[in-house]
Amino acid sequence: MDEKTFKARTKKLAVAIIKQVDKLPRSLAADVIARQLIRSGTSIGANYRAACRAKSTPDMINKMKTVEEESDETAYRLEILVESGIVQQGQVSGLYKETNEILAMTVASIKTLRNRKS
């Protein structure tokens, strides 16, 4: 996938997460998870943009590892929302699927970058 498309997908995911968070029920637990979810979900695209501006391959790998971590954290928080009963699985299944696809592509990119470096 090219850089422009990946940037668009990560931004679209961030916007979708923000919209989903606005639909969450009001409770202490939901509020805490919502804040964490917004932080990690919007950080994916921001860190990918930083990776695109990397000064070297090792720098790009480092920044892509952050994208990987934020994607994994986002998936985890979506799982917590479902397993705690705050939302039904169907409410976040699209977000979860997209987050995991972005995570898989990020891991594949890191592997490619590491092979290229060697």
C-alpha positions in Angstrom: 0.0 0.0 0.0 1.3 3.4 -0.9 2.1 6.2 1.7 -0.9 8.4 0.6 -3.4 5.6 1.0 -2.0 4.5 4.4 -2.1 8.1 5.7 -5.8 8.3 4.6 -6.7 5.0 6.3 -5.0 6.0 9.5 -6.8 9.4 9.5 -10.1 7.8 8.7 -9.6 5.3 11.6 -8.9 8.2 14.0 -12.0 10.0 12.9 -14.1 6.9 13.3 -12.7 6.3 16.8 -13.6 9.8 17.8 -17.1 9.4 16.5 -17.5 6.0 18.3 -16.2 7.4 21.6 -18.8 10.2 21.4 -21.5 7.4 21.4 -20.2 5.6 24.5 -22.4 5.6 27.6 -21.4 8.0 30.3 -19.6 6.2 33.2 -16.3 6.5 34.9 -14.9 3.4 33.3 -16.2 4.3 29.8 -14.7 7.8 30.2 -11.2 6.5 31.2 -11.1 4.0 28.3 -12.5 6.6 25.9 -9.7 9.0 26.6 -7.1 6.2 26.2 -8.7 5.0 23.0 -8.7 8.5 21.5 -5.1 9.0 22.4 -3.9 5.7 21.0 -6.2 5.7 18.0 -5.3 9.2 16.8 -1.6 8.6 17.5 -1.4 5.8 14.9 -1.7 8.3 12.0 0.4 11.0 13.7 3.2 8.6 14.2 2.9 7.2 10.7 3.3 10.7 9.3 6.4 11.1 11.5 7.8 7.8 10.1 7.3 9.1 6.6 9.6 12.0 7.5 12.3 9.8 9.0 15.9 10.8 8.3 17.1 7.2 7.9 16.0 3.6 7.7 16.7 2.9 11.4 14.8 6.1 12.3 11.9 5.0 10.2 11.9 1.5 11.8 11.9 3.2 15.2 8.9 5.4 14.3 7.1 2.5 12.7 7.5 0.5 16.0 5.6 3.3 17.7 2.8 2.9 15.1 2.8 -0.8 15.8 2.5 -0.2 19.6 -0.3 2.4 19.2 -2.2 0.1 16.9 -1.9 -2.8 19.4 -3.0 -0.5 22.3 -6.0 0.6 20.2 -7.0 -3.0 19.5 -6.6 -3.8 23.2 -8.9 -0.9 24.3 -11.5 -1.9 21.8 -11.4 -5.4 23.2 -11.8 -4.0 26.7 -14.9 -2.0 25.7 -16.5 -5.2 24.4 -15.4 -7.6 27.2 -16.5 -5.2 29.9 -19.9 -4.9 28.3 -19.7 -1.2 27.7 -20.4 -1.8 24.0 -21.6 -4.7 21.9 -19.0 -6.3 19.6 -21.0 -5.3 16.5 -20.6 -1.6 17.5 -16.8 -1.7 17.2 -16.1 -4.7 14.9 -15.3 -2.4 11.9 -12.9 -0.4 14.0 -11.3 -3.5 15.4 -10.9 -5.0 11.9 -9.4 -1.8 10.5 -7.0 -1.4 13.5 -5.8 -5.0 13.1 -5.3 -4.6 9.3 -3.2 -1.5 10.0 -1.3 -3.3 12.6 -0.6 -6.2 10.2 0.6 -3.8 7.5 2.8 -2.0 9.9 4.5 -5.2 11.1 5.0 -6.2 7.4 6.5 -2.8 6.7 8.9 -3.1 9.6 10.0 -6.5 8.4 10.6 -5.2 4.9 12.6 -2.2 6.3 14.7 -4.5 8.4 15.5 -6.8 5.5 16.4 -3.8 3.3 18.7 -2.5 6.0 20.6 -5.8 6.2 
